[in-house]
């Protein structure tokens, strides 16, 4: 099977500069490339091997704004970032942190796991999490989805 790697998450937004400043200031992204397109541009932000591709929206939103930990309708629910300390990260963000849910403690599932969900400047939901670790050993057998 050919190898694959995550490439990018594309975000259409009303204010590309506000979104760029938010993700560069609070999540370690930097401007990696600007591609002129027609009268506008696409801005690629990079952090590690992950890119955010930012476009200016050309249409109005067709869905209500997201809240809590993201919408439960089909589609992307939220994007998540791991940090060392949720509370310290929120404090460093100051007024740019607009919590929609939490912080919540999931220590009964994974010791030390905590998460908070915030809205970015466009209202997209961003999870900030600490302490998540993969399950070891993994359960045997085929994948089963529960409802």
N, C-alpha and C positions, 0 to 999 in steps of 0.2 A: 504494500500500500504506500502511495506517495506521502511524504511528510507534509504537514501543514503547520502554520503558525498563525496566531491571532495577528491581524493587521491593524484595524482601526475601528473606532466607533464614530459614525458621522452624525453630527448634530446640526439641524437647521434651527436658527434662532433669530430673534428680532434685533439683538444687539451683540454682534460678534465680539466687539472689543471688551464689553463687560464680561462675557463668558471666558474670553482668553485671559483676562486679568484674574478672574476667580480661580481658574485651574492652574495658572502659573504661580500665583501667590500662595495657594493653599495645598496644592497636591504635587508640586515638584515638576510640572510640565514646563517646557520651553518651546519657543517658536522654532520649528525645524524647517519649514518651507512655506512659501506663499506662491500660489498658482493663480495668475490672472485668468478670469473667466468672464467674457463679455464685459459688462460694466462693473463687475465686482471681482471678488477673489475668493479662493478657498485657502484657509489657514490650517496648516498641520501643526499640532502641538505634540510633543513627544515626552514620554517619561519611561525610561528603560526601553523595553521593546514595544511598548504600547503607544498608539497614536490616537488623538482625537482630531477629527476632520471637521472644521467649523465652516458652515455656509450661512449666508444671510437668507432667512426665510422669505419666500415669495408668496405665501398663502397664509390665510388666517388659520388658527388652530381649530380642529374639528371636534376635539374632545374636551371635556372639562379639565381644569387644572388637577394635577396629581396631588395627593396628600399622604399622610402617614408614611408607610414604607413603599409606596408606589401603587399604581393602578392594578386591579385584578382582571382587567380585560386583556384579550390577547395582545401581545407585543412586549416590548421591553418594559420591565418594571422599575429597575433602578440600576445604577452603576455603583460599584463598591470599591473602597480603598482600605488597605490595612495600615494601621498606625501603631506605634508603641503604646500610646496612652490616649484614649478617647477624650477624657476630660481636658488634658493638656492641649490636645489639638483644637478642641472647641474654644478653649480660652485664647489660644494664639490667633484664631480666626476672628475673634471679637464680634463686632456687629455683622460681619459677613456670614456668620453661622446662624441660619434660620431653621432651628429644629422643627421637624414635622412629627417626629415620634421618638421617644426615648430621651436619654440613654436607657437601654434595657440590659439587664444582666441575664446571660444564658449559661451561667456557671454550673447549673445543674446538668447541662448537656456536655459542655466542654469547660473545664475549670479555667477561669480567667477570661472567657469570651464575653465581650460586651459590644453593643452596637448602638449607634444613633443614626437617624435619618434626617437629612437637611435638604432644603431646596436651594438649587443654584440660582443665579440671577434670572434664568428663564423659567424657573419653576420645576425643572427636572429634579427628580429625587436622587440623592447621593447618599449611600450608606458609608459611614465611617466606623470601622470595626477594629477591635484588638483581640488578640488571644486565640483566633481560630487556628485549629490544626486539623490535618487530614485524619481520617479514621484508620487506625492500625489495630489488628489486621482487618482487611476489608472482608465483608460478608461473602461467602461463596455462593455460586449459583447465578442464574440470570437476573437481570435488572427487573425489578417489579415496581411499578408506579402505584401509589395509593392515592385515593381521592380525598 
